Each structure stands twice: as C-alpha cells, then as structure tokens.
Amino acid sequence: MRVLAGSAAALCLLAAEPAAAKDWQSARYACERGVEIPVVYVNGVEPAIAILSVEGALVTLEVERSGSGARYGWPSDGSHYIWWSKGDTAQLFWRDGATGEETVIYSDCKEKQG
C-alpha cells in the first residue's frame, strides 16, 4: 500500500507544478523479454525520486548514493525494488530485506527514443 500511496502523492505533486518549472522528465525503457518500463524522474524535490510502473504497480523510489549513475531505492530495511540508471541504460533489482541480497530482475533496459 505504501508503494501506491507514495506514487499517488508524487503524481499529485507533478500535477500541481507549473509547466514552466518542469523539474521532471519521463522515459520509457525496453528491457529483455519484451518488457517495457515507463519511468518519471522528479528532480525538483528532496530527495529526487523515480516513479516506475513495474509488474502492474506504481513504485516510488528515492535517489540513493551510487558510485556511478543514478540509483533509486526505498529507505528502509525491508524488501524493495532498486532502479539503477546510467546514460540511456538501466537495471531493475529486487532487494531482499531479510538477507540484503540484491537479485537482478532486468539487466538490459535501454531508453526508447522518440
């Protein structure tokens, strides 16, 4: 439920922003097995967030520290998705809250142009 509530709040935030203050961008990624993941990156809030449509749900993730690219996750010890983008590529992981293990769900997502 937290996933949907956070996503709904983020979408309301986007709707309330004036068009001139566009601190967000949308992208669509084509991943393996024919999966497409639409993402909205919101940079005008602290922390920056990414809203993904994954497995039939809207998922809101917050930017995290990364050595390279932009890594988004959920600031808790529980299980959650991780979205890691760099340039026009991205990967989706699942982090197991009990073990801390990160499992790759999609390793080869490329941003669709146009």
N, C-alpha and C positions, 0 to 999 in steps of 0.2 A: 504494500500500500504506500510505503514511503516513496517508492520509485515513481508512482503515478502522481502523488501529491507534489513532489518536488518538480516534476516535469510540468504539471499544470501551472504551478507558480511561475516557473521560468517562462512559459509561453505567455502568461498574462503580463509579465514584465516586458516582453518583446512588444506586445500589442500596445502597451502604454507609452512606449518610447516614441518621440517624434521622429519622423522619417529622416530629418537632417542629421540626427545623432545616431547614425547606424553603426553601432559597435558590435555587430553580429554578422555572420556570414553563414550561408548554407552550402552544403556539399553533398554529393551522392557518391558512394564508393561501391564499386563492383568487386565482389570477393569470390573466392573459389566456390565451386558447386552451384554457381548461378545466383548466389545470394547478393542482394543489394542492401546497403545500409545508408539511409539518409541521416545526416548529422547537421545540427545547428550549433555553431560555436558562438558563445556570447562572451565578448571580451570587455564590455563596459561595466562589469560587476566585479566585486572582490569576494571570493576568488572567481576567476574566469571559469566558465562551465561549458560542457558539451552535452547536448541533448541528442540521444540516439534512439532510433526505432530498431529494437532488437527482439527477435522472437515474439513479435506481436505486442510488445510493451514499449512505452516511452521510458527511457532511462536517463536520469540526470547524473552527471559525474563532474567532480571538481578537479581543477588542474592540480597536479602534484609535481614535486621536484623530479627532474629527469636529467640524465647526462646529455641526452640528445633528443631533439624533437619535443613534442608536447604530449605528456602523459596525463590521463584523466582517470580518476578512481573515486571511491567513496570513502570519506574519512572516518572509518570505523574498523573494528576488529572483526566484523562479520564478513560473510561471503559477499562478493560483488564483482561486477564487470570492471575491466580495465580497457580503455581505448588509448592506443598509442599511435600518434600520427607524426610523420616527418615528411615534409615536402608534399608530394601527391600520393603518398602511400600510407597505409595504416594497418594495424593489427588489433584484434579483439581477443582478450583473455578472460578467463574466469578465475578469480582468486578464492580459494577455499579458506574461510575464516578460521577453521579449526587447525589446519596444518600450515597455513601461509603459502601453500603451493599455488603457483600460477600455471594454468593449463591453457594452451593456445586453442581458440575456437576457430578463428580465421587468421591466417598468417600472411595472406597476399591480397590485400584490398587496395585497389587503385582508384583514385578520384576520377569520376567521369567528367569529361569536358563538354560544355555546351548545354 
